[in-house]
Amino acid sequence: MERLLNNKSTTWPIFLLLLFVTLSKYNLSIGFSLKIYMIFLAIVFCLYIQDFYIRKLYGYELLLVFFYFTYCLSGAFSKYPESSIRIILGVIIVLGSYFIMRFILEQVSIRDVELSIANVGLIFNVLSLLLYIIGLQVTGGSPTDKEITSFGLLLDRNYPRLIGLLEDPNIFLYYNTLFFCFYLTRLKGLKNSIGFLLCIITNLLTFSRGGLVALVLVVLIYIVLEDLPRKIKMLMVSLLCLILFYITSTFIQFDFDQIITSRFNDFLSDGGSGRFELWGLAIDYFISNPLIGIGAFNFSEYYAFKHSEHLYVHNTYLEILAESGITGFLMYISFLLALFIKLIRHKLYKLKTFVPLTLIAFAFQMLSLSLIINEAFFLFLAIAFKYLHEYERKELLKHTEKDFKG
């Protein structure tokens, strides 16, 4: 890997990694979804296998590994072991990918990481917005009783929702959270301001109720944490974004107010798009198997047996609770808490505010999404590891210098 990074430009490994993760929609089905980032990581691993290593795991990483072990073990007692085997293979692939991501990030500088986030965020949002506009032009954005996907547009119950480079508007906002939080905390220069503007526009166009509420929450937290000048700048940029958005909406005769109001009014009438029923079933399945659950990746099979349709819980925590019982649930919650505490102890809420903000946003979004294994989350974990490791390295150097001077 050192030979790779001895070139003049060292940003391309992390740049390509970030870019390929955002292209997860484009994959090859070979029993599982073979994605571009997996191929990239496999190539990197094969090329630099002699230099590859796994640094000692942090406590939260051990908790995560133990959680997946517990979760996968529950599949041995499941009613549908074939589904459990599928998720076990997925866990192996994603965990393996995480350690390669971790290795790549250790070889590049913090500056390279942040430059790549800024650049890929722009590419991701620009392409997604263009695909959405093309989809509107193709379909006319006309109301329809059927769910229609066209380029970066999903017509969902008469709502023209942005999916961009992904397959689902809620997942799009989840992937975009890292970029949103990064730009939010770094409104310096034209690039980051434009990135923040694009994130606001694309996120709003997803009409993702849970996702938007989570982002509003992190904005409020950031306002509390930051000093007055940054608060004023952020509010001014946000206001400018909204003004430009409404001007554009009026020009293309896009009644954003009516759509967003309808989306939130529908929340109670549609039971959170059917989520309340799914959550109730997950709790029932947990009660019937409280210790080890119904088995890894078995909820959709249980649901299909009764309703002839495969659906997920749309709540990561309840899905874990139902499928791996209280043991797996407590392990996963412990992992999230341990990670958050470590970020706070290493003062990343001051030094790199976007990292804990992204974790908070992810944690809230998982209340309405099923994301037991997801590459965007593992990419974030690799980035968080990079910052934690860098902080500890600098602290060690400080202590070493003090001891030397002493």
N, C-alpha and C positions, 0 to 999 in steps of 0.2 A: 504493500500500500504506500510505503514511503516513496517508491519509484513513481507511483502514480501521482503523488502530490508534490513531486519535485518540479513539475511543470510550472510555467508562469501563472497559469490560472488554476486555482485550487477549488473553485466554486462548483465545477460541473458535477462531481459525484452527488453532493447534497441537492443541487439544483435538479438533476435528473430524478433523484429519488422523490423529491416533493412533487415534481411534475407528473411522474408516473403513478403516484398514489392518487392524484386527482383524476386520473384517467381510468379508474377502476371499473367503470361501466364497460369498457372495451376489453373483453376477455374471450377466451376460448374454453368451451365446455368440454372437459375430458373426464367426466365423472365428478369433477369439481371445477370451479371457475379459475382457470389459469390466467392470471392478470399480468399486465405489462411490468409492474413493479417487482413481481415475483421472478420473472425472467431476468430482469436487470440485477436483482440481488443474487440470483444463482450464478450469473456470469461473474459478478464481482467476487463472490466467494471462491469460484473455481480459479480465477486469475490470481488471487492473492491468498490462497489457502495456506501457504507456508508462513505467512505473516499473521494469519487470523488468530485471535485470542478472545476469550470472554473474561473481562475484568470481574473481580469479586462483586457479587450481587448486593445491592442495598436491601435493607430490611423489607421495604415495601415490595420490592421485586420478588423476594422469597415468598412473601404472602400471596402474591399474584400466581406464582408457580404452584404453590400449595393449593390455592383455590382451584386452578385448572385440573390439578391431579384429583382433587375431591369431586369436582364436577364431572370429569370423565369417568371416574370410578363408579358414579351413580348409574352410568349406562350399563354396567354389568348386571344390575337388578331391574332393568327397564323392560317394559312390555314390548317395545319396538327397538330391539338392539341394532337394527340396520341404521336407523336414524342416529343412534348414539355413535356408531362407528364413523358415520359421516362427519359429525362434529368433532370427534377425536382426531380425525385426519386434519380437519380444519385448524384445530388448536395446535397440532404439531407444526403445520406449515406456517401459521401466523407467529407462533413463538420463535420458530427458527428464523423467520424474517426479521423479527424484532432484534435478535442478537446480532444479525448482520447489519441492520440499521444502526444499532448502537456502536458497532465497530467502525462503520463509515464515519459517523459523527465524531468519534474520538480523534479521527485523523485530520479533521478540518478545524478551522478557527471559528470562534464565535462570530466574527465579522462575516465569514463566508456563510454561516447558517442564516444570519439575519438578512444579508443581501439576497440570498436565495428565497427566503420567505417573502420578502418584499416583491421580488420579480415574478415568482410563480403566482403569488396572489393576484397580481395585475393580469397575467395571462389567463388564469382560471376564470376570473370575473369578466374580463372582456369577451372571451370566447363564449362563455355561458350566456351573457347578455345578447350577443350577436345571434346565437342559436335560438334564443327566446324570440327575438324580433322576427327572425326568419319563420319560426313556427307560427307566430301571429299572422304574418303575411300569407302563409300557405293556407291556414284554416280560417282566417278572418276573425279568429277569437270568438266565433259565434257560439252561443249556448247550445248544449247538446245533452241528451239524457245518457249518452254513452261516454265512457272514459276514453279520450283520444290523446295519443302522444305524437307530437310532430316536432322533430329536431330538439330544441331546448324547451319546448312547451308541453305542459300537461293540462288538458281541459278536464277538470275534475269537478263534477256536479256544478257546471256552469261557471267555475272559477278558472281563469287563465293563469295557471301556476307555473313558475319557472323551475325547471329541473336542470337546465344548463348541460354540463358535461356528465351528469349523473342520471339516475333512473327515477329518483323520487325527490320531491321538493323538500321534505323534512330532512332527508339524508344530505341534500345539497347544503342546507343551512348548517348542518352539523360539520361537514367538511370545511365550510367557509368560516367557521368559528375561530380557528387558529389565525387566519388572515385578518379577520375583523378585530380581534383582540390585539394583534400586533400593530395594526395601523392606528387603532384607538389610542394606544399608549405611546405612539411615536409620530405625532403629527408635526414632524419637522420636514420641511422641503416639499416640493411639488409632488414627487412620486408617492409618498405616503398619504398625502392629502387626497390625491386622486384615487388611490387604493381604498381609502376609507369611504369616499363618495360612492365608488363602485360597489363596495360591500353593502352599504346601506340600501342602495337601489336593488341589487340582486336579492338580498335577504328579504326586503319588503315584498318583492314580487313572488316569493315562494308562498306567501300567505300561510306560513306555518305558525299556528297559534302558540304551541308550546315552545318552539324555537325562538320566536320573537320575544316572548315573555322572558326567556332565559337571558337573551342579549340585553334587554332593558335592565334586568337585574344586575348584570356585570357592569353596565354603564353607570348605574347608581353607585355601585361599590367603588368604581374607579373615581367617581366624582368625590366621594368621601375621602379616599386615600390621597388624592393629588392636591397640590398647592393651587392657590387662586389663579395665577396666570394661566396655568395649563387648563384649569376648569373653563375659564373664559374662552380660550382658544378652541377647546373641544366643542363647546356649545355653539360658537360662531360657525365652525366648520359644519356641524350637524344641522344648524339652521339653514346654511347655504345649500347643503345637500337636499334638504326637504323642499326648499323653494324651487330648486332646479328640477326636482322630481315632479312636483305638482305642475310646473310650467309645461314639462314634457308630457305629462298625463293629459293635460287640457288640450295640448296641440294634437295629440293622436286620439283624442276623444275617449280616453280611458278613465272611467269613473272609479278611481282608487278608493275614495271615501266610502262609497256604497258597498264595494266588494269587501273591504276590510271590516266594515261594520257587520255585514252579513255573516262573514266567517266567524266572528266572535259571538254573534247572536245565535248561530247554529250550534254552538258548543253544547248547550243544554238539550236542545231538541234532538240532536243526532247522537247524544251520549258520547261526545268526544270522538265522533266518527266510529262508534261502536266499541271504543276502548273500555268503557265502563263495564260492559258485559264480559269482555275478555279478562279484565282485571278480577272480576268476581269469580270467574272460572278458575283463574290461577290460584286464588286464595282457597277455593274449595279443594283443588288438587293438593295444595300444600297441607291442608288440614287432614286429608286422607292419608298422606305420607309425610309427616312432619320432620322426620329425622334425615332421610336421604332423598326425599322427593320422588317424583315419578320417573326420573331418569333423564340424562342429558339429551336435549333436543327432541323431547317427546311430546311437548305441549301441542304442537301443530298436528301430530298424529292422533292424539286424543281428541282434539277438536274436529279433525276430519272424520273420525269414526262416527261422530254424532251429527255433523253438519255437512259432510261430503265436500269440505273445503279446507284447504290448509291455510291457517292464519297463525300469526305469532301474538304474543301477549301485548306487544307495543309498550312494554315497561321492563327495562333490563332487570331491575331489582326483583320485581314480582316473578319474572321468568326464571331467574336464578333460584328464588325461594321455592317455586313450584317444582322445578326440575332437579334441584340438588338439596332441597330441604334447608333446615335452619343451619346446618353445618356449612354448606357452601355459601349461604347468604351472609353469615357472620364473617366468613373468611374474606369475601369480596368487600364488604363494608370496611373491614379492618385494613385491607389494602388501600382503599381510597383515603381513609383517615390518616394512615401512616404516610402516604405520599404527600397529602396536604400539610401535615405537621412538619415534614422534612422541608418542604418548600418555604414554610414560614420560618423555621429555625435557621435556614440558610439565607434569610432576608430577601428572598426573591420577590416578595411583594413590594419591596422598595427598589431593588436593583433591576429586575426584569419582570415588571408587573404583569405583562401579558401571559406569563406562564401560569401563575395561580388563577388568573381570571379565566383562562381557557379551561382549566380543570373544573372550576366552579360551573361554567357554562355547560360543559360536557355532562357533569353530574346531574344538572337539572334537565337537560335534554333527554337523558336516559330514562327520565320518568315517563316519557311518551314514545320511546323508541326501543326496539330490541337489538342490542349491540353487544352481545356476549363476546364475539370476536369481530373486530373491525380494524382495518389497516390504518385508518386516520387516527384512531385512538392510540395504536401502538407507535405510530410515527411521532405523535405528541409525547408519548412516554420516552422515546429515544431522545427527543429534543430536551425534555426535562432532565434526563440523565446527564446530557451534555453540560447543561448549566450547573447542575449540582456538582458534577465532577470538576468542572472548571473552578467553581467557588472553593472547593476543598483544596484543590491544587494551589490556588493563590494564597489561601490561609496557611497552608503548609510552608510555602515559600516565605511568608512573613515571619512565621515562628522560627524558621531556619536562620533567616537574616538576623533576627533579634538575638538568637543563641550565639551566632557567630560574632556579633558585635559585643555581646556580653562577655 
